[in-house]
Amino acid sequence: MTDRPTTEQVCQLLDALYLQGSDEASKYLEQIQKSVFGWEIADVLLKLNRNEHSSHFAACTMKYKIKEHFDEIPVESHNALKESLISNALNMTNSAKSVTMQLGLALADLAIVSPNWTNIVDDFINKFSTDLSCVPFLLTLLTLLPEELMFNDSLQVKQPRWDDCKRLLTDDITKIFHLLVSGCCCCCFVYLLFIVI
């Protein structure tokens, strides 16, 4: 793929895939995911949050790109990618579970593969614990992070980074425990009660 498709073209392809079951659209969307344009297209679609299908495709694309093509992102752009993905997640915490799960996986994987991200748990807590509606997403992130580190063999992580992440998570266990027994856990309980009632 040599030319970047427009956002409208991608949305039309997604409609063709999800509303008409188009195999041709599916193949073209797969090419977009694999192309260098996948990063920008996914970011734009997440910001637009047009509908569940486009947001799910965008979140899956981000997860795929982080897992398979992280080396396409220059080191000096890692922080911008992190901030953009966190911002998108903050705006989508009330989206469909399929979307938030893919976003959570993308963020967890990004935290693991980013060599200079050293305050992972603090960043997640600081960004997602201040708004009650974000707390369930935070708890999901804190669950996905060690799961991805321990069981996702497809992540392209060298041993030193894997060791760093394991140490960082081990060092932050008390923060996570404190979060769970503090008001955040109580807020989460109240939030869950509110949903049930």
N, C-alpha and C positions, 0 to 999 in steps of 0.2 A: 504494500500500500504506500503510494508516494504522496498522495494529497490527503489532507485532513478533511474528513466529512464534516458538514455543518451540524450543529446541534439539532436543527430541524430534520435533517436527513436521518440522523440517528434515532430521533423520536419516531419518525415514520417507519423505520425498520423495526423498532420495538413494537409499535402498534401492529405491524404486519406479522411479527412473530407471535405475539400474545393474543391477538384477536383473530388472526387467520391461520395460524400455524405454519407460516411460510418457511420452508426449508432454505430457500435462497436468502431470506433475511437472517436466518440463524447463522448461515455460513459467513455472511458479510459481517455480522456482529462479532463473530469469533475472530475474524481478521482484525477488526478494530481493537479488540481486547489485546491481541498479540502485538499490535503496532505500537510505535512510540507515541502515537496520538492518544492511546488509551488513557494515559495519565490525565491529560487535560480534559478529555471528553467526560471521563468519570467524575472529575472534580466539578465541572460545570453542571452535569446532571444532578449531582448531590446537592449543589447549591440551589438549583431550580426546584428540586423536590416535586416534580410535576405530577407523578403518580407512583403507585407502589411498584409497577413494572420497571419504570425507568430508574427509580432509586435502587431497586434490587439489582438491576444490571450494573449500575454504577458502583455499588458497594462490592459486588462480586468481582468486577473489573479491578478495583483497587486491591482487593485481597489477592487476586491472581497476579497483578503486576508486582506487588510487594514480594510475593513468594517466588516468582519466576524471573522478574526483570528489574530487580532493585538496583542493579548495577547501571541501569540507564539514567538514574538520578545522580547528578554530581553531588559530592559530599557537601558542598556549600549550600545545596538546596534541600538537604535532609530536614532541617528545622522548619523550613517553609512548608514542606509536605506534612510534617507532624502537626503544625499549627492549623493548616487547612483541614486536615482530617478530623482533628479535635473540634474545630469550629463546625464542620458539617455534622458531626455526631451530636454536638450540643443542640443543633437545630432539628435533629431528627429523632430524639429519644422517645418521642411518642408515636413514631412510625410503626408500621407492621413489624411483628417479631422477626420475620424473615429478613427484613432490611437491617434492623438493629443488630441482629446476630452476625450478619456479614460485616457490618461496620465494626463491631466489637472484635471479630477475628482479624480484620484488616489492621486495626489499631494495636492489638496485642502482637501481631506479627511484625508490624513496623517497629514497635518498641524493642523487640528481640533482635531484629536485623540491623537496626541503626547503631553504628558503633559508638557514637558520641552521646547517646541518650542515657544518662546516668541517674536521673531522678524520676524514674518511671512511675513508681507508686505515688510519690508526692505530686507529680503532674496530674495523674488521674484523680487523686483525691481532691486536689485544689480546684480542678476544672469541673468535676462532676458531683461534688458533695454539697455545693451551696444551694442548689435548686432541688427541691423535693422530687420533682418529676424526673430528675436525672439519676437519682439514687439507685433505682433498679438497674440502670445501664452500668453504673459504677460497679455494682456487685457482680454483674455479668463479666465486666472487664477483669475484675480481680480474680474471677474464677477461670476465665479463658487464658489469662497470661501464663500461669504455671502449667496449665494443660498443654498449651501450644509449645512451651519451652521443653516440656518433658516428652511429649508424644507426637509432635509434628515433625517427622523425619524429612519431610520435603522442603523445609525451610533451609535456605542456603546460609548456614551459620557456622563460622569457623570455631574451633574448640576454645580459643581465648575469649571470644564474645559469649559463647555458651556459658563458660565458667563465670564471666562477669555478671551475666544476667542471673544466674543461679545464686551468686553471692549477693547481688542487689536485692533479690526477692527474699532471701533468707534474712538479710539485715533489716528488711522492712516488715517482717512478720509482726513485730510489736505494734507498728503503726496500723496495720490491717486489723489486728485484734482490738486495738483501742477504738478504731472506727466502728467495728461491729458491736462493741459493748457500750459505745457512747450514744449520743443523741441520734446519730445517723441511722443506727439500727432501729431505734424507736420510731424515727420518722418513716423508715421503710415499712415498719409494722403498721403504723397508722395509714400510710399510703395504700398498703395492701388491703387493710380493712375497708378503706374508702372505696376501693375498686369493687370489693366483694359486695358491699352494701349498695 
